[in-house]
Amino acid sequence: MIIKRTLLACTLFISATATAATTPIIKGTNYLSPYCGCCKEWVTHMKDNGFELENVYQENLTPTKIKLGVLPEYASCHTAQIEGYTFEGHIPAADIKRFLANKPTRMKGLAVGGMPMGSPGMEYGDQKDSYSVVAFDDKGRTMVWARHN
């Protein structure tokens, strides 16, 4: 019985290790303020979910946000570029993965305006705000991509 359990544990470990080794890392660039701690927490969330982001620290993020098509009402504290798309704010990694898997041709990216409590990087105890992740296009049109409570 002990041998069977040991073999099962070894098989599960090898399987998990092989899966982790074959899961591709998704690379991108994240523009953020050098003074923002929640941005760094979001990057940790992304890393924990298979992303590798190069951080570019900027004193003034507004020109980057304008260049990447982020409207003021959807602005947050950091802006990422991944696979040619723009991701603004505290978006859950699962929403970004689903977006990248679908690669919507009309959409430029996703955004979570502001800094809702309970979103990745904005965890504070059990406080959670409801918020929406919106997809946006180059004309400023949006649609709700995901809702979180």
N, C-alpha and C positions, 0 to 999 in steps of 0.2 A: 504494500500500500504506500509506504514512504517513497519507494522508487518511482511508482506511478506519479505521485504528486510532484516529485522532483523533476521528472521528465516533462510533465505538463508545464511546470513553472519555467523550465529552460526553453521549451518550445514557444511559450507565450513571450518570453523575453526576446528571443531571437526574432520572432515575427514582428514585435513592436519595434525593435532596433532596425530591422530591414525596411519596414514601412517608413520610419523616420528618416532613414538614409536616402530613400528614393523620393520623398516628398520634396519637390523643388522649392527653393527659397524664392520669395517674391521680393525683388529689389526696387528701391525707389529713393527719392530725395524728399526730405522734410524741412521746410523753412519755418523757423521758430525764433522767438525772442530768447536771448541768453538768460533772461531773468525769470522765465516761467517754469515753475515746477510741475504743473499739471501736464504741460506738453511732454516733458520727459517721462511722466507716468504713462501717457498715451503711447509713446514710442516703446516702452517696456511691454505694454499690452500687445502691440503689433509684433514685437520680437517673439513673444510667447506664442504667437499664432502664425509663425512661419514667414514673417516679413523681416527684411533687412533694410533699414532706412539710414541713409547718410544724412546727418543733421547739418544744416547750413544756418548758422546763427546770424540774425539781422536785427539791427536796432529798429528799423522801420519796415514793416512787412507790407504796407499798403501798396507800393509799386508792384511787388510780386503778385499780390492778390488781384490787382487790376489787370496785369499782364495775363494771368491765368483765367480770367473771366469770372472771378468770384464777386457777386453783387454784395453791396454793403449789408443788406438785411440778412445775409447768410454768413457773414464774416465771423470768425472765431479767432483763437489765439495761435493757430498754426495751419500751414497749408502744405500738403504733400503732393508730389507728382509720382505716379506709379503707372508704368506701361502706357504713357501718353495721356493719362487721365488725371484730373485734379480732384483731390479729396481734402475738404475743408472742415476742420474742427474734430470733435471727439466722436468720430464714427466708429462703431464696433467693427472689428476685423472681419467678422462673418459677413457683414453687409458689403464690405469692400471685396471680399472673395467672390461673393455671389455676383456682384457687378462685373468684376473682371472675367468671370466664367461666361457671362452673357455678352459682354462687350457691346453694349448698345451703341449703334453707330450715330444716332442723333444726339446723344448725351455727351457732355464734356466731363462730367464727374458727379460726385456726391457732396453734400454739405449738411452739417449740423450747426445751425446758427447759435451763437452764444456759447455758454458753457453749462449745459444742464447737469444738475447733480445726479449722480448715479451712472452717468455715461463713462466710457473707458477713460481713465485718467482723472475723473472727477468724483471718484468714490469717496463718500464721507459717511461712515457708519452705515446705517440702513436708510439714509435719506435718498429718495429717488424721485426725480421729476419725470413726468411723461414728456417724450419728445419724438419728433419725426426726423428721419433722414430723407432729404429730398435729392432727387436727381435733377440736374440742370443742363440746359443746352446753351449754345453760344448767343442766343437771342434773349436770354434771361428767363425763358419759360421753365417751369418746374413741374415735377410730379412727385408724389410721395413714394419713396422706394421702400421704406420700412417704418414701423412705429414701435416705440419701446415704452413700457410703463415702469 
